[in-house]
Each structure stands twice: as C-alpha cells, then as structure tokens.
Amino acid sequence: MDFDIPKEIADYLKELDDFIEREIKPLEQENDNIRFFDYRREDARTNWEAGGVPSEDWEALLAEARRRADAAGHYRYPFPKEYGGKDGTNLGMAIIREHLAAKGLGLHCDLQNEHAIVGNNVGLLLMLNYGTEAQKAEWIPQMLAGTGGFAFGITEPEHGSDATHMETTAVRDGDEWVINGAKTWNTGIHKAKWDLIFARTSGKAGDGEGITALLTPTNAEGFKVEEMLWTFNMPTDHGRISLKDVRVPATAAFGGEGRGLGVVQHFFNENRIRQAASSLGAAQFCINEAVEYAKVRKPFGKALATNQAIQFPLVELQTQCEMLRALIHKTAWTMDTYGAFSASDKVSMCNYWSNRLCCEAADRAMQVHGGLGYSRHKPFEHIYRHHRRYRITEGSEEIQMRRVAGYMFGFMHQRAPKGVVEA
C-alpha cells in the first residue's frame, strides 16, 4: 500500500492554502470580523435575546465565506462534477478536513457549526442519491445555491441514541401523512424552513424497518419549536420540537416508505470519517501549539520542553495521532475502493477515538500553557468545549464501541442496510 498522500490531493491542499490567504484571511480581518474568533469576545456569535441562537452577523459572515469558496470552485469538492463538484473521494475529504482543522479555528474552518470552505453537505448528498425526480428538481438548485435545505429530526426526548424505538408516528389519511410526536437536538431548526422528520409508519418498536423520513415544512399547522437547547458551547442551533396532527402530502416521503433509517445510515459512514479527520486535525493543532510554547516558556530559567513531565504526555498524544491518521486514511481508501459499508467497524473506531483524542489534546495544551491555556486568550478551552460534543452527538462513544463489538463478535456484518443500494 502506498502511504503517500496522492499528488493531486497534495497539490490541491496548496491551492486551498493560497485561497485561504488570498480570500478568507482578509475577510476574517475586515470590519472587526475577528471578534468572532477572538475568544474573549466569543459571545458575539450568540444572540442571547433570541434564545441563544447564532447571531445574524455571524451567520452572514459564514455564508460569505462559503460563497467565496464556491465561486473559487472549492466548496463543492465532494459533489459530482455535473453539479459543479470535483467528484471528491472519501480519502480526499479526510485529508482536506484534517488539513483545515490543523490550521486552528478560523473562517476557513469552524467546526462549532460544521463550517468549512470545503463543504460537507450531507443533505444535498442524500438528495442526489435518494430524492425522487420531482424532489430533485425542486431541491437541488436551491441546495446548491445555499438558499434552501432542511434540518434533521431524528433524535427523540426519551430515546436518544436508539432511533429504532421511535414514538413519533405518521399514518396515512388519503393522500396525506399525519404526524404526531416530538424531536430534540434538532440541529439547524432555528432557521430551517423544512425539517426531515423520521416517524414510524409500520412495524413495532425496535424494528429498523418501518420508519419513514418525511420532508415537513416548519410553518405547518401543529409544528412547534418548544425551546432552543443551551449547551456547553454557544450559540445553539439545536431545538426541541413538537408535532401535533401535522399534515404533509404523500409525496413528502423521502428515500422510500419504511426505509428512512437505512437511507441515512448510508451517509453516516461518510460523515463520520470526515468528522474523525477534523477532530484529528484539531488534536494535532493543540499538540503543535503546546510543543512550540514549551520551547519558549522558561520558568525557573529553563524551557518547559526540557522537562520529561512536559515531553512524555505530548509524545503519547503524537503517537496516537500518527496511528489514527494511518487508520483514517486506510478506512477512507477502503470506502472509496469497496463501498461506504465495507469498513463500518473501522469508521466507528476512527470516530470515537479521534473525538476522545481531541479532548485529551486540548486538555493537555491547556495544562502546558498553564493559566493562559485555561483563559480565553487561547483557543484550547473553546476546542475542548466544542469537540466534547462529538463524544456524544456523532454516535456516542458507547454506541460506536458497541458497533465495533458487533462486528468483532459476529452480531453484525459489513453490508449495506436492507433497502439501501450503495452509490
């Protein structure tokens, strides 16, 4: 196996770096936009009077960065060429996302809200693969333009990670579905005009089949955002919603009746390997910063870097980064070569370990920097607060480990869920 980064990807990283220096860094400095990345003024991101949601200025800045990235031909990298993309690979995306995150937080890559100049638009990828022809005609143009999209209503208040025990239901009434239930941690719901609601339409609790995804307008009668959920890291775009006799047309079904969870699982692997790479990049950033600081900080007349108590913890973290990087690249390559479900156990290994590693690296960087590291003059506490989320939300560590165990002990097999055909 060739462990070198493919030349075309290595060349593309340089192209991205040039674009960041030419377009994104100046935008970051304009009109005091740096306030959003000055961690002492981080609350500029949050509209506290509107329930803690992202401020309009903050989201407008992110949108402008994406617009510039799209105009330069970068934002759509993973999309098919026919939609303006570059037919980007999983390996390419993993390398790019790590590279961007390793630069530290900035307008080029701010993982608090999944923002990056190379997009990871799971909703669009789902639409391209599973939308009906009518849905594609309606949705793809606006999703490509960034003027439309939908939130994801999967998690429920009483069931969390167990999506198969769904209490939200939908029943047919002629040419309509009638939805009743509740969803929580509904990301993007503060602005989304549509929500992809997952509801049980047949079968019994615990069945993987019988759950249908329904494109639901958020202004429909009976659809209500009950509260925005404040978190360890603000602002919040996560809401709890309720649905009472919400009616949508039969054509709102997305990905086939009863096959909603299987369709989404197709992209869990691709999303998780990219997110794992981003966490690895953030961990590497923390380690690099701690090493450099240890070289110049000289308490008691000698550099911190001369102390084994400083060296050894960072050596262990760097060793984990090197091993994890090799596994991420191999896993992404396997997915490109044999299909998205060919390495599901390895995806889970990469994901849960990278998220944990990032938190450990941020914590160690805080310790090496002392009081300064704990303060908001440095980004480490922000990185910790953000990436602590992924140890729960991107499939909790325990769920990922259980998934790996399922493959190890023969309870699961490396194949696509029933009803899902790999692209």
Summary of the structure (lengths in Angstrom):
residues: 423
radius of gyration: 21.9
end to end distance: 24.7
largest distance: 80.6
contacts: 1435
relative contact order: 0.11
helix: 54%
strand: 15%
